[in-house]
Amino acid sequence: MSFQAPVGDIAFTLKYTAGFKRALEEGLGGDLTEDLVDAVLEEAGRFASDVIAPLNREGDAHGAVLRDGIVTMPPGWKDAYRAWTAAGWNALAGPVEFGGQGLPHALNAACIEMWNSASMAFGLGPLLTMGAIEALAAHGSDALKRGYLSKLVSGEWMGTMQLTEPQSGSDLSGLRTRAERAGDGTYRIRGQKIFITYGEHDLTENIVHFVLARLPDAPPATRGLSLFLVPKVLVDGSGRLGARNDARCHSLEHKLGIHASPTCTMVYGDEGGATAFLVGEENRGLACMFTMMNNARLGVGLQGVAIAERATQLALAYARERRQGGGATIRPIIAHPDVKRMLLTMRTLTKAARVICYKTAVAIDQSHRSPDEAGRRAAQERASVLTPIAKAFSTDIGNEVSSLGVQVHGGLG
C-alpha cells in the first residue's frame, strides 16, 4: 500500500482542535490566511505521498553505505532532497533575514509529520537541520550567522546535533570530547561522538556539526560544557568552500526501519584537531544546546505521530482486504469485533497524539509572536509544560499503535 498523507485530518486538527485558526485571526501569522494554510498542507501532502513515500522501502533495503570514509545515500534520495529544498520546504519556518519564509512553527510541524510518515529516514535529516538553524539564530555570533545561516535555511547545507559519547549518554557530565583555544579566535576539537544522525552523507556539499565539548580549564560536570560549530568543509571569508576539516565518519549504525538514515560514529582530531567556532559563551554550551534539543523534542514527538499514522493506514488497508471464515461466513477481518477495536484504538491514539503535538507548536508560536509580553510569557509556560508531554506521549503512542498494527496483520505481522 502506498502512503497517502491525511491532509484533511491534519488541517482540521491544526486549525480547529489545536487552535491555529483562532491564533491566525488574532494576528499570529501576519498576512497568512486560512486558504494559504490549506494550500501549503495540500502541496506538502502531495510531495510526501508522491515523491518521498515511494523511496522508503527501497531506501531501507539499500541503506546508506560507508566506503572509504564517504557515505552514499540510496538511489533517488539526492534528487528527492534537492527537489524538496528547491520547493522551499526546509525554509518554511526559517528566519526571513536569512532567506526563510518566516511561517509559523505550527504549520511546519504539520509538514514534519507528513515527511516522517512518508519516510522517517528522510525526515530525520531536515529535523536536525531545523534545530541547528534555531540554535545558531538564537546564540551564534553575527559572523557565524552570516557565514552559515542562509545555507542552512535553504537546505543547501545540513546540520547535526552531537552530544552522545560511548561512555556518556543522557548523563552529559561524563563527556570527554576536548576543545582547545587556537589563539586566533577559533578552537580545536578532539574526541568521538556516537549516534549522530546524518553525520556524513552526499546530499549536500557541507554539513554543519554542533558539538558539545569541554575546555581544559572548564568547571566540572555539565557546567563546563561549551557548544561549537564544526563544519565538515571549512568556509573562507567570502563563503567559498575550502579544505576538508579534521572530522570523519568512522562507522554507521544499523537501526531498524531507518537504514537510509546515516547514524554515524564521528571522530575528531586525527590530524591535530578539527577547526571549530564557539557558539554562545564558553562553559555555557548546554544552555545553547537546549534550544536545539527543545526543537528536536517536539520533532521526535511528531515522529511518533507519523509512525502511528502510517501503521494505522497499513493495518486498515490490510483489514479491508484480508478475508477469513468458512463458507458463507467468510468476510473481511475488518468486520470482526476485536479487529474493529484495535483499528479504532489505533486511530484514536494517533489523533490524540497529533492534537498534543500541534497544540505544543501553537504555544511555541504564541510565545514568540503574541503582541503583548503577558501573552508571550503565558504561552512560554504552556509550551514548557506541553513539550515533554508531547514527546513522551507521542513516542509511546508510536510504539503502541505499531504493535497493534502487527496484531491486525496476524501471521504476516
N, C-alpha and C positions, 0 to 999 in steps of 0.2 A: 504493500500500500504506500502511495506517495503522501507525504505530509501536506496538509492544507492549513495555512495559518488561520486561526479562528478570529478573523478581523472583526466580525460583528460582536462576538463576546468581549473581545479586548476593548473595543471602542465603548461599548455600553458600560463595562466595569470602570474604565478610566474616567469617563465623563460624568457618570451618574452615581455609581456606588462609591468611588474614591473621591468624588467632589471636584474633579478637574474642571467641569463645565462651570460650576459656580465660581471657582477661582479665576477662570478666564473672564467671567462677567465682572469680577472685581478688579480687573486690570492686571492679573498676574502675568499674562503673556504678551503685554503690549498690544500690538496690532494683530496678534494671532487670533484667527476666528475658528469657530467650530467646524466650518466647512473645510478649512485648511488642515485642521487636525485629522478629519476623516480622510482627506486626500493623502496625507502623509502615511497614515496607517494602512490604507489600501495599497499604496505602492510598496511599502515595506513588506506587507504580506505577500504581494506578488513576487518580489525579489527573493524572499525567504523560501517560498514554495517552489518557484520555477528555476532558480539559479543555485541556491545553497543546498537545499534538501537533496537533490539528485547526486551530490558529491559525497554524501555522508557514508553510505555503505562502502563504496569503493575506497574512500579515504581511510576508513577504519581497517579495511582488508590490506591496503597497501602500506599505510602508516608513513610517518616521517622517517627518513633514512639518514643516518650519520655515516659519512665516509670521508676519511682524511680531514677531519675537522669541519667539514661542510655538511649542513643539514639541508636535505632536499625535500620539499613538500610533495604530496601526492599529485598525480596528473589532474589538471584542471583547477587546482587551488589558486595558483598565482593569477590566472585570468579572472577567476571569480572575485578574488580580493581586489584586484585593480578595478574591476567594474563596480564593486561595492564602494570603494573610495571615490571613484570618479563621479558616482551618483550623489556624493556628499554625506553618506550615512555616518562616517566617522566624525564629521564636523557638526553633526546635528545640534549638540548642546555645547559645543566649544565656544571659547571667548571670541566675540566679534572682532576685536582688535588684532587677533592673530589668524583671521580667516574663517572662524567658526560662524555658525548660524545663530548662536545665542538662544536657541529654543529651550523650553523648559525641560528639566531632567525627567519629569513625569512622562512626557511624550517619548523621550529617549528610552525610558525604562520599558515602555510597551514594545518598542522596537527590539530592545535587547532580548526580551522574552522570545520574540519570533526568530531572531538569529540563532539562539541556542536551541530552540525546538527543532529548527531545520537541521542544525549540526552543532552540538556543543563544542566539538573540536575546532570548528571555525569561530564560534562566538567567544571562546576563551581569550584569544589574542587581542582583539579590539577592546575587550573588557579591561584588560590591564593597561592598554594604551590610554584609555579614557581616564583611568585612575592616575596615571602618570601626568596627564595634562592638568588635572585638578591640583595635584601636589606641586607641580612646577609653577603654575599660575599663582598659587597661594603663598609659596615660600621661596621661590627662586629669585636670584638677582636679576636686574634689568638685562644684564649681558647674557645670562643663560636663557632668559625668555626670548630675547632677540635671536639667539643662535639656534634654539631648538623648538620653541612652541609652535611656530607656524607649520613646520614639517610634521610634528606630532598631530596637530589638529587636522591637517589634511589627510593623515594616514600614510603619507609618503614615507615616514619613518614610524616604527612601532616602539612601545615601551615595555619594560618589565619591572616587577617588584621583587626585591631579593632580600629576604630575611633569614630563611631557614638554613641551618648548617647540620652536618651529621650528628653532632653532639648537642645541638640546641634547636629545638622545635618551637613550641609555643613559649618556652621559657627563654627569653632572649638574653637573660643575664649571663648565659654561658657562651655568648657569641665571641668568636675568636678572630674573625677577619680583621686585619690591621690596616690602618691608614697612617701615612707619614706625610708631614709637610715637606713640599719640594723646594720651598724658598722663592718660588715665582708666583705664588698665589694658588698654585694647583697642589694636588696631593697624589700620593702613590698608594694603590690598593694591592694587598696580598692576602689571599685566602681562598676559601671554597664555599660555594652555596649549592644547595640541592633543591629539587622540586621546583625549578624555575620555569614557569610557563612561557613558551615562546622565547626561550633564552637564546636560541640560534635558529635561523631559517633563511630561506631565499625569497621570501615575499617582498622584502624591502631592502634597499641598499644599506641602510643603517638601522641599528637597534640601540635605544637609549635605556641603559640599565640604571635603576635607582637602588643603590646598595647601602645597607647599614654596615658600618664598620666602627672600630674603636681606635682612637688616637693613643699614642704612648702615655701621655700624661692625663688621660681621661679618668674621671671618678669611676668607682666600681659599679657593677651591675648595669641596669638599664639607664641610669643617669649619665653614663659615659658613652652613649652611642651617638654617632653623627651620621647624617644622610649625605650620600654623594651621588652625583650624576656621572656615570661612566659610559661614554659612547663606545660602541663596537668599533666604529671608524672615527678617527679624530677629525675635527672640523676646523678649518682655518678661519681667519678673521673675516673673510668675505663670504663664508658659508659653504665653501667648497670642501668636498671630502678629500682627506689626505691619507695618512698611513693607518694601517690596522693597529688597534690598541692591544695591549698585553692582556687580553681576555679571550678565553676559548671555552667551547663546549667539550667536556670530557666524555660524556655518555648520555644516553636517552633512557628514560624510564618507560616501561611498557604498562600502560594503565588502561584498564578495561573500558572499552567503548570510546576512548578518545586517543587512539593510536596516531591519528593525524595531527594531534596537538603535540608539538615537541616539548616534552617536560625534561629539562636539562639539568645535569650537574655542571656547574660553571666553575672554572678555575681562573684565578687572577694572580699575576706576578711571576710567571715562568721566566720572564726576561727582565726582571728587576722591579716590576710594579706597573699596574695599569694606571694611566693618567686619569685623574678624577677631579671633579669640581664640587665644592661644598654647596649644599642646598640648605638654606637657613643658617643657623649658628652652630658652631662646634658644641658638641655634647648635648644638643637639643634635637637630635635627629629623630627620635621616636615620636615626638610631637608632630614633626613634619610628616613622618610616615603614616601617622594615624589618619591624616587627610586622605591618603591613598587607600588605606585599609578600610575606612568607612565607606568609601565609594565601592570597594570590592565586596564589602559585606552585603550591601543591597544587591549588587550584581550576582553574587552567589545565591542569594535568596531567589532571584528571578530565574536562575538556572534550575532551581528546584521546581518552580512553576513550569518551566519549559519542558523538563523531563516528564513531569506528571501529565502535561497536556499531550505530549507525544505518545506516552504509554496508554492514555485513555483512548486516543484515536485508534491506535493499533488494536486494542482489546475490543473496542466497539465494532470495528470492521470485521474482525475475526468472528465475533459472536453472531454477527448477522449472516455470515457465510457458512459457518460450521453447523452441520445438521447432525442430529443424534436422536436415537429412539429406534423403534421397531414397527414395521408395517405402517398402519395408518397413523401412528403416533409420532412418526419421525418429523422433526421440525428444527428450525434454527435454535441454537442454545440460548439465544437472547430471550427466548420465551420462558426459560427455566427460572423459577423464582430466585434461586441463590445466585445465578449469574446476573440477573437484574439487580440484585442487592449489591453485588460487587461493582458493577458498572456505575450505579448511582452513587455509591460511596466514592469511587474514583473521581467522578465528575464534580461532586460536591466539595471534596477536599481540594481539588485543583482550583475551583472558583474561589474558595476561601483564602487560599494562599495568594492567589492573584490580587484579591482585594487588599490584603495586608501590605503587599509589596507596593502596589500603586498608591495606597494611602501614605506610605512612608515617603515615596517620591514626591507626592504633592506637598507634604510637610516640609521636605527639604527645599523645594522651590519657594514656598512661602517664607522660609527662614532667611532667604536671600532677597526676595522680591516684594514682600509686603511693604506697603507705603509708610507704615509707622513702626517705630522701634519696638513698641509693646507687642505688636503683631508678629514681628520677626523673632522676638525673644520667646514668645509663646510657641511659635512654630518650631523653633530650635529645640525647645524642651520636648515637644511632641515627637520630633524626629529622633531625638536621642533615646526616647523610650521605645519607639517603634522599630528602629534599625536592627537591634539584636533579636527582637521578636521575629521580624521578617526573615532574617537569615536562619534562625534556629527552626522556626515552624515550617518554613517553606522547604528547607532541605530535608527535614524529616518527612514531609509530605511527598517529596520526590521519590524517596525510598519506599514509603508505604504504598503509594499508588502504583509504582513499578512492580512491587511484589504482588499486588492484587492482579495486575495485568498478566503476570506469569501464571497465576492460578486460572484466569479466564482461558488462557491458551492450553490448559491441561497438559497432556503429554508432550505437546510441542513447545511448552513454555521453557 
